[in-house]
Amino acid sequence: MSEPWVTIIGLGEDGLAGLTDASRAALAQAEIIFGGPRHLALVGAGARGQNWPVPFSLDPLLACRGQRVVMLASGDPFWFGAGGSLAAHLAPGEWQAFPAPSTFSLAAARLGWRLEEITCHGLHAAPFERLRPILTKGARAICLLRDATAPKALAAWLASHGFEARLTLLEAIGGQNERIRQTTARSFDLTDMPPLVAMAIEITSGQGLPTSSGLDDALFASDGQITKRPIRALTLSALAPRKGELLWDIGAGSGSISVEWCLAGGRALAFELREDRAQNIRANAASFGIEHRLTVLTGDAAEGLTHQPPPDAVFIGGGGNEALFDQLWDSLPKGARIVANGVTLETESLLAGQHAQRGGALLRIDIASAAPLGRMRGWSASRPVVQWSAIR
């Protein structure tokens, strides 16, 4: 096309007054203007205005291809906004964008916070648990919240997880009705909330999750089928998680390996034969705020692997046999890491055979813990774990 047919405009609380000349020109020339009722009122869209359907869909806008169309979004349309969703449906020459300062930028400017030193979260359509990986003493975050009840609910959630925090509520930032109020998580007493609000959080006390692998076993829902902390730390070291990578976790048990992989920034497919254990995996994913990164598949793993996206790493914690290893080795992409643990003599023999046939590293892990022995203490040995790791 000779010129873009759709213009994505970021809008602040000051409406037309805060727009650039280019944004105003695009609005003046538009035949159709899509936005929420508040956005359409701020620019005086009139008869050209088109409300988004409920539930939200881009289909009405995409059906207008060839006409001059404007899409209105709050602040920066490409930061927790609909800009990226629309651009994914269009060729580069079909659209142009004129962003405004985001709510995060405006909030940081009011608070004097460095944006590069904080985290920003869109909780208007996500659970509070998404905050769990970043919460620790001294952490700062700015969150977009879903409605007028969310600030009090988030304050209660923080307190229930053992955190105290200074909270700043920022309403209608940049507009005539701007209001900034402060309170704390445990003494939240603010009322009269608008439907759209941002909350800045500064954690003053409370213990967050460690950033190293090997979380406390007690943090996981489990029926006892769990890769214990020391073994899990060694296993994750061998799996070598990297941000954005995909793990296949076969015989996932409680999903502890998948959870820690996702906390490191990856995605995981957890294969578990038993539905009751699959429920524990889902509960753990929700508790750690990574349910959007961890998918649980029940049934026989060998059958379920066929139609899945290729992994960067595979962990076999249970249910391994020679046929499965052959299937994996033949189908895995070059460079994929594979790690398998075993505690039985039969599995030890199987892993020794894989090492002899395919190389890699074979490790025997013997761990003992101090335990009462009469009136004194002695070493209580855990079952040895044999670990085979290799790169395809």
The 8 nearest C-alpha neighbors of each residue, nearest first, counted from 0:
[[1, 2, 92, 93, 3, 4, 65, 90],
 [2, 0, 3, 92, 93, 4, 94, 65],
 [1, 3, 0, 4, 92, 93, 94, 95],
 [4, 2, 93, 94, 5, 92, 95, 0],
 [3, 5, 67, 93, 65, 68, 66, 94],
 [6, 4, 68, 94, 69, 3, 67, 93],
 [5, 7, 69, 95, 96, 94, 70, 8],
 [8, 6, 96, 70, 69, 71, 95, 97],
 [9, 7, 97, 71, 98, 96, 70, 6],
 [8, 10, 98, 74, 99, 72, 75, 73],
 [11, 9, 73, 74, 72, 99, 14, 8],
 [10, 12, 13, 74, 14, 73, 99, 17],
 [11, 13, 174, 14, 173, 171, 172, 10],
 [12, 14, 174, 11, 17, 16, 173, 15],
 [15, 13, 41, 12, 16, 11, 17, 42],
 [14, 16, 18, 17, 42, 13, 41, 23],
 [17, 15, 14, 18, 13, 19, 11, 42],
 [16, 18, 15, 13, 14, 11, 19, 10],
 [19, 17, 15, 16, 22, 23, 20, 14],
 [20, 18, 22, 21, 23, 17, 97, 16],
 [19, 21, 23, 22, 24, 18, 25, 17],
 [22, 20, 24, 19, 23, 25, 97, 18],
 [23, 21, 25, 19, 24, 20, 18, 26],
 [22, 24, 26, 20, 25, 21, 27, 19],
 [25, 23, 27, 21, 26, 22, 20, 28],
 [26, 24, 22, 28, 23, 27, 29, 21],
 [27, 25, 23, 29, 24, 28, 22, 69],
 [26, 28, 24, 25, 29, 23, 30, 22],
 [27, 29, 25, 26, 24, 30, 67, 68],
 [30, 28, 67, 26, 68, 31, 27, 25],
 [29, 31, 67, 68, 47, 28, 66, 32],
 [30, 32, 47, 68, 29, 48, 69, 33],
 [33, 31, 69, 48, 47, 68, 49, 70],
 [34, 32, 49, 70, 50, 48, 71, 69],
 [35, 33, 71, 50, 38, 39, 51, 70],
 [34, 36, 38, 50, 37, 51, 39, 33],
 [35, 37, 39, 38, 40, 50, 34, 51],
 [38, 36, 40, 35, 39, 41, 34, 42],
 [39, 37, 41, 35, 40, 36, 34, 71],
 [38, 40, 44, 36, 41, 42, 37, 34],
 [39, 41, 43, 37, 38, 42, 36, 44],
 [42, 40, 14, 38, 39, 43, 37, 15],
 [43, 41, 40, 44, 39, 15, 14, 38],
 [42, 44, 40, 45, 41, 39, 48, 38],
 [45, 43, 48, 39, 42, 47, 40, 46],
 [44, 46, 47, 43, 48, 39, 40, 42],
 [45, 47, 48, 44, 49, 31, 43, 32],
 [48, 46, 31, 45, 44, 32, 30, 49],
 [47, 49, 32, 44, 46, 45, 33, 39],
 [48, 50, 33, 32, 34, 51, 47, 31],
 [51, 49, 35, 34, 33, 36, 52, 48],
 [50, 52, 34, 35, 55, 49, 53, 33],
 [51, 53, 55, 54, 56, 50, 59, 57],
 [54, 52, 55, 51, 56, 50, 35, 57],
 [53, 55, 52, 56, 51, 57, 58, 50],
 [54, 56, 53, 52, 51, 57, 58, 50],
 [55, 57, 58, 52, 54, 51, 59, 53],
 [56, 58, 60, 59, 61, 55, 85, 51],
 [57, 59, 61, 60, 56, 62, 63, 55],
 [60, 58, 62, 61, 57, 63, 56, 51],
 [59, 61, 62, 63, 58, 57, 33, 64],
 [62, 60, 58, 63, 59, 64, 57, 88],
 [61, 63, 59, 60, 64, 58, 57, 65],
 [64, 62, 61, 60, 66, 65, 59, 68],
 [65, 63, 62, 66, 61, 4, 60, 5],
 [64, 66, 4, 63, 67, 68, 5, 62],
 [67, 65, 64, 63, 68, 4, 30, 31],
 [66, 68, 29, 4, 30, 5, 31, 65],
 [69, 67, 5, 31, 29, 32, 66, 30],
 [70, 68, 32, 6, 5, 7, 29, 33],
 [69, 71, 33, 7, 32, 34, 8, 6],
 [72, 70, 34, 8, 9, 33, 7, 69],
 [73, 71, 9, 76, 10, 8, 74, 70],
 [72, 74, 10, 9, 11, 75, 76, 71],
 [75, 73, 101, 9, 99, 10, 100, 11],
 [74, 76, 98, 101, 99, 9, 77, 78],
 [77, 75, 80, 82, 72, 78, 9, 81],
 [78, 76, 82, 80, 75, 83, 79, 81],
 [77, 79, 80, 75, 76, 101, 82, 83],
 [80, 78, 121, 77, 76, 81, 75, 120],
 [81, 79, 76, 77, 78, 82, 72, 75],
 [80, 82, 84, 83, 76, 85, 77, 72],
 [83, 81, 76, 77, 85, 84, 80, 86],
 [82, 84, 86, 85, 77, 81, 87, 80],
 [85, 83, 81, 87, 82, 86, 88, 80],
 [84, 86, 82, 87, 83, 88, 81, 89],
 [85, 87, 83, 89, 88, 84, 82, 94],
 [86, 88, 85, 84, 89, 83, 90, 82],
 [89, 87, 86, 85, 90, 84, 61, 83],
 [90, 88, 86, 87, 93, 91, 85, 94],
 [89, 91, 93, 92, 88, 86, 94, 87],
 [92, 90, 93, 89, 94, 86, 95, 3],
 [93, 91, 90, 94, 3, 0, 2, 95],
 [94, 92, 3, 90, 91, 4, 89, 5],
 [93, 95, 3, 5, 6, 92, 4, 91],
 [94, 96, 6, 7, 3, 5, 97, 93],
 [97, 95, 7, 6, 8, 98, 94, 9],
 [96, 98, 8, 9, 7, 22, 99, 95],
 [99, 97, 9, 75, 8, 96, 76, 74],
 [98, 100, 74, 9, 75, 10, 101, 11],
 [101, 99, 74, 75, 104, 105, 102, 98],
 [100, 102, 74, 75, 104, 103, 99, 105],
 [101, 103, 105, 104, 106, 74, 100, 172],
 [102, 104, 106, 101, 105, 107, 141, 119],
 [105, 103, 101, 107, 102, 106, 100, 108],
 [104, 106, 108, 102, 103, 107, 101, 109],
 [105, 107, 103, 109, 108, 104, 102, 110],
 [108, 106, 112, 110, 104, 109, 105, 111],
 [107, 109, 105, 111, 106, 110, 104, 112],
 [110, 108, 106, 107, 111, 105, 112, 104],
 [111, 109, 107, 112, 108, 106, 199, 105],
 [110, 112, 108, 107, 109, 113, 106, 114],
 [113, 111, 107, 110, 114, 108, 117, 116],
 [114, 112, 115, 116, 111, 107, 117, 108],
 [113, 115, 116, 117, 112, 107, 104, 118],
 [114, 116, 113, 117, 118, 112, 119, 107],
 [117, 115, 114, 113, 118, 112, 139, 138],
 [118, 116, 139, 140, 114, 115, 119, 113],
 [117, 119, 140, 141, 139, 120, 116, 114],
 [118, 120, 141, 140, 142, 117, 103, 121],
 [121, 119, 142, 122, 141, 143, 118, 140],
 [120, 122, 143, 123, 142, 79, 144, 124],
 [123, 121, 125, 144, 124, 143, 120, 142],
 [145, 122, 124, 144, 121, 143, 125, 146],
 [125, 123, 122, 145, 121, 126, 144, 143],
 [124, 126, 122, 123, 127, 121, 129, 128],
 [127, 125, 128, 129, 122, 124, 288, 123],
 [126, 128, 129, 130, 125, 122, 153, 156],
 [129, 127, 288, 130, 131, 126, 287, 286],
 [128, 130, 288, 127, 131, 126, 289, 132],
 [131, 129, 128, 133, 132, 127, 134, 288],
 [130, 132, 128, 134, 133, 129, 287, 288],
 [133, 131, 130, 134, 208, 262, 287, 129],
 [134, 132, 131, 130, 135, 138, 207, 208],
 [135, 133, 207, 131, 132, 138, 130, 136],
 [134, 136, 207, 206, 138, 137, 205, 133],
 [137, 135, 202, 204, 203, 138, 205, 206],
 [136, 138, 202, 203, 135, 201, 139, 204],
 [139, 137, 202, 135, 136, 201, 134, 140],
 [140, 138, 201, 117, 200, 137, 202, 118],
 [139, 141, 118, 200, 117, 119, 199, 142],
 [140, 142, 199, 119, 198, 200, 120, 103],
 [143, 141, 120, 198, 197, 121, 119, 144],
 [142, 144, 197, 121, 122, 123, 120, 196],
 [145, 143, 123, 122, 197, 196, 146, 149],
 [123, 144, 146, 149, 122, 124, 195, 143],
 [147, 145, 194, 149, 148, 195, 144, 196],
 [146, 148, 194, 192, 193, 149, 195, 150],
 [149, 147, 146, 150, 151, 152, 192, 145],
 [148, 150, 152, 146, 151, 147, 153, 144],
 [151, 149, 153, 152, 148, 154, 147, 198],
 [150, 152, 154, 153, 149, 148, 155, 187],
 [151, 153, 149, 155, 150, 154, 156, 148],
 [154, 152, 156, 150, 155, 151, 149, 157],
 [153, 155, 184, 151, 157, 152, 156, 150],
 [154, 156, 158, 152, 153, 157, 159, 151],
 [157, 155, 153, 159, 154, 158, 152, 160],
 [158, 156, 154, 160, 162, 155, 159, 153],
 [157, 159, 162, 155, 161, 160, 156, 185],
 [160, 158, 156, 161, 157, 155, 162, 154],
 [161, 159, 157, 158, 162, 156, 205, 155],
 [160, 162, 158, 159, 205, 157, 163, 206],
 [163, 161, 205, 158, 157, 204, 160, 164],
 [164, 162, 204, 203, 184, 202, 158, 185],
 [165, 163, 202, 203, 201, 184, 183, 166],
 [164, 166, 183, 201, 200, 182, 202, 184],
 [165, 167, 200, 183, 182, 181, 199, 164],
 [166, 168, 181, 199, 198, 180, 169, 182],
 [169, 167, 198, 180, 179, 197, 181, 170],
 [170, 168, 179, 197, 196, 178, 198, 167],
 [169, 171, 196, 178, 172, 177, 179, 168],
 [172, 170, 177, 174, 176, 12, 173, 178],
 [173, 171, 177, 170, 174, 169, 12, 105],
 [172, 174, 12, 13, 177, 171, 11, 175],
 [173, 175, 12, 13, 177, 176, 172, 171],
 [174, 176, 177, 173, 13, 171, 12, 172],
 [177, 175, 174, 171, 178, 170, 172, 173],
 [178, 176, 171, 172, 174, 170, 175, 173],
 [177, 179, 170, 169, 176, 180, 171, 172],
 [178, 180, 169, 168, 170, 167, 177, 181],
 [181, 179, 168, 167, 178, 169, 182, 189],
 [180, 182, 167, 166, 168, 179, 183, 165],
 [181, 183, 166, 187, 165, 167, 186, 180],
 [184, 182, 165, 166, 186, 164, 187, 185],
 [183, 185, 154, 164, 187, 163, 186, 158],
 [186, 184, 183, 158, 187, 163, 154, 155],
 [185, 187, 183, 184, 188, 182, 154, 189],
 [186, 188, 184, 183, 182, 185, 189, 151],
 [187, 189, 186, 190, 182, 151, 183, 185],
 [190, 188, 187, 191, 182, 192, 151, 180],
 [189, 191, 192, 188, 151, 147, 187, 193],
 [190, 192, 193, 189, 147, 194, 148, 188],
 [191, 193, 147, 190, 194, 148, 196, 189],
 [192, 194, 147, 195, 196, 191, 170, 146],
 [193, 195, 146, 147, 196, 192, 145, 148],
 [196, 194, 193, 146, 145, 144, 147, 170],
 [195, 197, 170, 144, 169, 193, 143, 194],
 [198, 196, 143, 169, 142, 144, 168, 170],
 [197, 199, 168, 142, 167, 141, 169, 200],
 [198, 200, 141, 167, 166, 140, 142, 168],
 [201, 199, 166, 140, 139, 165, 141, 164],
 [200, 202, 139, 165, 164, 138, 203, 137],
 [203, 201, 164, 136, 137, 138, 204, 163],
 [202, 204, 164, 136, 163, 137, 201, 165],
 [205, 203, 136, 163, 162, 202, 164, 206],
 [204, 206, 162, 161, 136, 135, 163, 207],
 [205, 207, 135, 136, 208, 204, 162, 161],
 [208, 206, 135, 134, 209, 205, 136, 133],
 [207, 209, 132, 210, 206, 135, 134, 131],
 [210, 208, 211, 207, 214, 212, 213, 132],
 [209, 211, 208, 212, 263, 132, 262, 214],
 [212, 210, 209, 213, 214, 232, 208, 263],
 [213, 211, 232, 214, 210, 259, 235, 231],
 [212, 214, 232, 228, 231, 229, 215, 211],
 [215, 213, 212, 228, 216, 209, 218, 211],
 [214, 216, 217, 218, 228, 213, 219, 227],
 [217, 215, 218, 219, 228, 214, 227, 225],
 [218, 216, 215, 219, 220, 214, 221, 228],
 [219, 217, 216, 215, 220, 214, 283, 286],
 [220, 218, 217, 216, 221, 283, 255, 253],
 [221, 219, 279, 283, 253, 218, 282, 222],
 [220, 222, 223, 253, 219, 279, 224, 225],
 [221, 223, 224, 220, 276, 253, 225, 279],
 [222, 224, 221, 225, 253, 252, 220, 226],
 [225, 223, 252, 222, 253, 221, 226, 276],
 [224, 226, 253, 223, 227, 252, 221, 255],
 [225, 227, 231, 230, 228, 255, 224, 256],
 [228, 226, 230, 231, 225, 229, 216, 213],
 [227, 229, 213, 231, 230, 216, 232, 214],
 [230, 228, 232, 231, 227, 213, 233, 366],
 [231, 229, 233, 232, 228, 227, 234, 226],
 [232, 230, 234, 228, 229, 233, 226, 213],
 [231, 233, 213, 212, 229, 235, 230, 234],
 [234, 232, 236, 230, 231, 235, 237, 229],
 [235, 233, 231, 237, 236, 232, 230, 238],
 [236, 234, 238, 232, 237, 233, 239, 231],
 [235, 237, 233, 239, 234, 238, 232, 240],
 [236, 238, 234, 235, 239, 233, 388, 338],
 [237, 239, 235, 236, 240, 234, 336, 312],
 [240, 238, 236, 237, 235, 241, 336, 312],
 [241, 239, 238, 260, 263, 242, 265, 244],
 [242, 240, 244, 243, 265, 239, 264, 263],
 [241, 243, 264, 265, 244, 263, 240, 266],
 [242, 244, 265, 264, 241, 266, 245, 240],
 [243, 245, 265, 242, 241, 311, 266, 246],
 [246, 244, 266, 310, 311, 267, 265, 312],
 [247, 245, 267, 312, 310, 313, 248, 311],
 [246, 248, 313, 268, 267, 249, 269, 310],
 [247, 249, 269, 314, 251, 270, 313, 268],
 [250, 248, 315, 270, 251, 314, 247, 316],
 [249, 251, 317, 271, 316, 270, 252, 318],
 [250, 252, 254, 249, 271, 248, 269, 270],
 [253, 251, 224, 254, 250, 276, 225, 271],
 [252, 254, 280, 221, 225, 255, 279, 251],
 [255, 253, 280, 251, 257, 252, 256, 258],
 [254, 256, 258, 257, 253, 259, 225, 226],
 [257, 255, 259, 258, 254, 260, 231, 235],
 [258, 256, 260, 254, 255, 259, 267, 261],
 [257, 259, 255, 261, 260, 256, 254, 262],
 [258, 260, 262, 261, 256, 257, 255, 263],
 [259, 261, 257, 263, 258, 262, 265, 240],
 [262, 260, 265, 264, 258, 263, 259, 266],
 [261, 263, 259, 264, 260, 258, 132, 265],
 [262, 264, 261, 260, 265, 259, 242, 240],
 [265, 263, 242, 261, 262, 243, 241, 260],
 [264, 266, 261, 243, 244, 242, 260, 263],
 [267, 265, 292, 245, 261, 293, 244, 246],
 [268, 266, 246, 293, 245, 257, 247, 269],
 [267, 269, 294, 247, 295, 293, 248, 246],
 [268, 270, 248, 295, 251, 296, 294, 247],
 [271, 269, 249, 296, 250, 300, 251, 297],
 [270, 272, 297, 250, 251, 273, 277, 296],
 [271, 273, 298, 297, 299, 274, 270, 250],
 [274, 272, 276, 275, 271, 277, 297, 298],
 [273, 275, 277, 276, 278, 297, 272, 271],
 [276, 274, 278, 277, 273, 279, 222, 280],
 [277, 275, 279, 278, 274, 273, 252, 253],
 [276, 278, 274, 280, 279, 275, 271, 273],
 [279, 277, 281, 275, 276, 280, 282, 274],
 [278, 280, 282, 276, 277, 281, 220, 253],
 [279, 281, 254, 277, 253, 283, 278, 282],
 [282, 280, 284, 278, 283, 279, 285, 277],
 [281, 283, 279, 285, 280, 284, 286, 278],
 [284, 282, 286, 280, 285, 281, 219, 279],
 [283, 285, 290, 281, 289, 287, 282, 286],
 [286, 284, 288, 290, 282, 283, 287, 289],
 [285, 287, 283, 284, 288, 282, 128, 289],
 [286, 288, 284, 285, 289, 283, 131, 128],
 [289, 287, 129, 128, 285, 286, 290, 284],
 [288, 290, 284, 291, 292, 287, 285, 293],
 [289, 291, 284, 285, 293, 292, 288, 281],
 [292, 290, 289, 293, 294, 288, 284, 266],
 [293, 291, 266, 290, 289, 267, 261, 294],
 [292, 294, 267, 290, 266, 291, 268, 289],
 [293, 295, 268, 269, 267, 296, 292, 290],
 [296, 294, 269, 268, 270, 277, 293, 297],
 [297, 295, 270, 269, 271, 294, 298, 268],
 [298, 296, 271, 272, 270, 274, 295, 273],
 [297, 299, 272, 300, 271, 296, 303, 273],
 [298, 300, 301, 302, 272, 303, 297, 271],
 [299, 301, 303, 302, 270, 304, 298, 249],
 [302, 300, 303, 299, 304, 323, 305, 326],
 [301, 303, 300, 299, 304, 305, 298, 306],
 [302, 304, 300, 301, 305, 299, 306, 298],
 [305, 303, 307, 301, 302, 306, 300, 308],
 [304, 306, 303, 307, 302, 301, 308, 330],
 [305, 307, 304, 308, 303, 302, 309, 301],
 [306, 308, 304, 305, 309, 303, 310, 268],
 [307, 309, 310, 306, 245, 304, 305, 268],
 [310, 308, 307, 331, 311, 332, 245, 330],
 [311, 309, 245, 312, 246, 247, 308, 313],
 [310, 312, 335, 245, 244, 246, 336, 309],
 [313, 311, 336, 246, 335, 310, 337, 247],
 [314, 312, 247, 337, 246, 248, 338, 336],
 [315, 313, 338, 248, 339, 337, 249, 316],
 [316, 314, 339, 249, 317, 248, 250, 338],
 [315, 317, 250, 340, 339, 314, 249, 251],
 [316, 318, 250, 319, 315, 249, 251, 341],
 [317, 319, 250, 320, 316, 315, 249, 300],
 [318, 320, 317, 323, 315, 321, 324, 316],
 [321, 319, 323, 322, 324, 318, 349, 346],
 [320, 322, 324, 323, 325, 349, 319, 353],
 [321, 323, 325, 324, 320, 326, 319, 327],
 [324, 322, 326, 320, 325, 321, 327, 319],
 [323, 325, 327, 321, 326, 322, 328, 320],
 [324, 326, 322, 328, 323, 327, 329, 321],
 [327, 325, 323, 329, 324, 328, 322, 330],
 [326, 328, 324, 330, 329, 325, 331, 323],
 [327, 329, 325, 330, 326, 331, 324, 391],
 [328, 330, 326, 327, 331, 325, 324, 332],
 [331, 329, 327, 328, 326, 332, 309, 325],
 [332, 330, 328, 327, 329, 335, 333, 309],
 [333, 331, 335, 334, 330, 309, 391, 310],
 [332, 334, 391, 335, 331, 390, 336, 311],
 [333, 335, 391, 390, 332, 336, 311, 331],
 [336, 334, 311, 312, 391, 333, 390, 332],
 [337, 335, 312, 390, 389, 313, 391, 334],
 [336, 338, 313, 389, 388, 312, 314, 390],
 [337, 339, 388, 314, 387, 313, 315, 238],
 [340, 338, 315, 387, 386, 314, 316, 388],
 [341, 339, 386, 316, 385, 384, 315, 387],
 [340, 342, 385, 346, 384, 347, 343, 386],
 [341, 343, 384, 383, 385, 346, 347, 382],
 [344, 342, 346, 345, 341, 347, 384, 348],
 [345, 343, 347, 346, 348, 342, 341, 349],
 [344, 346, 348, 343, 347, 349, 342, 341],
 [347, 345, 349, 343, 341, 348, 344, 350],
 [348, 346, 344, 350, 349, 345, 341, 385],
 [347, 349, 351, 345, 346, 350, 344, 352],
 [348, 350, 346, 352, 347, 351, 345, 353],
 [351, 349, 353, 347, 352, 348, 387, 346],
 [350, 352, 348, 354, 353, 349, 347, 355],
 [351, 353, 355, 349, 350, 354, 356, 348],
 [354, 352, 350, 356, 355, 351, 357, 349],
 [353, 355, 358, 351, 357, 352, 356, 359],
 [356, 354, 352, 353, 358, 357, 351, 350],
 [357, 355, 353, 354, 352, 358, 351, 359],
 [358, 356, 354, 353, 355, 359, 389, 352],
 [359, 357, 354, 355, 356, 360, 389, 353],
 [358, 360, 389, 388, 354, 357, 390, 361],
 [361, 359, 388, 387, 389, 362, 358, 354],
 [360, 362, 387, 386, 354, 388, 359, 363],
 [361, 363, 386, 385, 364, 387, 360, 384],
 [364, 362, 385, 384, 386, 365, 383, 361],
 [363, 365, 384, 383, 385, 362, 366, 386],
 [366, 364, 383, 363, 384, 367, 381, 382],
 [365, 367, 381, 380, 364, 368, 383, 382],
 [368, 366, 380, 379, 381, 378, 369, 365],
 [369, 367, 379, 378, 370, 380, 366, 381],
 [368, 370, 378, 377, 379, 376, 367, 371],
 [371, 369, 376, 377, 379, 378, 368, 372],
 [372, 370, 376, 375, 373, 377, 374, 369],
 [373, 371, 376, 375, 377, 374, 370, 378],
 [372, 374, 375, 371, 376, 377, 370, 378],
 [375, 373, 372, 371, 376, 377, 370, 369],
 [376, 374, 372, 373, 371, 377, 370, 369],
 [377, 375, 371, 372, 370, 369, 374, 378],
 [376, 378, 372, 370, 369, 371, 379, 375],
 [377, 379, 369, 368, 367, 370, 380, 376],
 [378, 380, 367, 368, 369, 370, 377, 381],
 [381, 379, 367, 366, 378, 368, 382, 365],
 [382, 380, 366, 367, 383, 379, 365, 368],
 [381, 383, 384, 380, 342, 365, 366, 364],
 [382, 384, 365, 364, 381, 342, 385, 363],
 [385, 383, 342, 364, 341, 363, 386, 382],
 [384, 386, 363, 341, 362, 340, 347, 364],
 [387, 385, 340, 362, 339, 361, 363, 384],
 [386, 388, 361, 339, 338, 360, 350, 362],
 [389, 387, 338, 360, 337, 359, 339, 386],
 [388, 390, 359, 337, 336, 360, 391, 338],
 [391, 389, 336, 335, 334, 337, 359, 388],
 [390, 334, 333, 335, 336, 389, 328, 331]]
